[in-house]
Amino acid sequence: MPLENVADGVSRKILCYDKNLMMVRVEFEKGAIGTLHQHPHIQMSFVESGSFEVEIDGNKKVLNAGDVFYVHSNLIHGVVCLEKGVLMDMFNPMREDFI
C-alpha cells in the first residue's frame, strides 16, 4: 500500500495484514505528534529510528531507536517525536479503520 499522510509531519504505510495481525510503518518529522487516542486493539511498537516521548495511560517515557513499547487494549496513548524517526507498529487484531 502507498505511504499516506495522516497528520502534520506523520505518514504511514501498511506493510502487511490479515484479520488477526497488522504491521504498519509510521514516519515522523521532528515535533510531530501522534495524538492521544485509544482503540480496542493490542499494540506493540518498535522504535526503528529517532526519539519519542511516549505516553501510555498517563505515564510518559522517552524511548530511542531499538526500544519497544506495548499498549494494552483501550489504554489512552500517544507520542511526540523528539528526533525525526520511524515507529513500526503491530496491532492485534488488524486495524480495519486503516483500510
PyMOL commands that set and color helices and strands:
alter all, ss='L'
color gray80, all
select helices_A, chain A and resi 96-98
alter helices_A, ss='H'
color red, helices_A
select strands_A, chain A and resi 4-7+10-17+22-28+33-37+42-56+59-64+68-71+77-92
alter strands_A, ss='S'
color yellow, strands_A
deselect
rebuild
show_as cartoon
